Amino acid sequence: MAEGTTYRIGRVRLPGERDIADLPTAASLGASKHLMSRTQLAVWLSFPSRHYTPWVRNQGYILLIVAALIHLVVALVIAMGKDTGWGEVLLAPFCLTGVFWLMGVLQVTGSYGARKRDLAEAPAREQAFGVWERLHYCRRDNVAFEPGVGVSFHPSETREYIFGFRRSRA
């Protein structure tokens, strides 16, 4: 990305809610409605992307695999010692791998909820993308509009428009 184009993207809300968490306000970007940079305009008119990369959802499984491998190696090392019982062979490695197990389980359960939320948000995102594809920008008047609808809005209100106002038609 070009310098100055990055901004924090939040989570897309379900269509029942009008406020969109990832809508940057003019004040937070340091612009007025009459004076803005091309970077700010690009941020406002772009379709909101997800706040994660797809491989992040699999990190919990990777941590669980790493924990299992470390647990296995440590258990084998302990088992080779003299006078060791099965209880300490199986339970002692948790002292070393417990954090990996815990973080892995937390990430797997968190990604399950996020996947469930993504499925619930998918229809709203598809409808919003269809509306976003039909938008046009007028440089002279500094407004965005959808032909045939008769409503124009400032570019900073793009996300609010595609997720809120245009809910009924796609």
Buried (B, 14 or more C-beta within 10 A) or exposed (E): EEEEEEBEBEBBBEBEEEEBBBBBEBEEBEBEEEEBEEBBBEBBBBBBEBBEEEEEBEBBEEBBEBBBEBBEEBBEEBEEEEEEEEEBBEEBBBEEBEEBBEBBBEBBEEBEEBEEEBEEBEEBBEBBEEBBEBBEBEEEEBBBBBEEBEEBBBBBBBBBBBBBBBBEEB
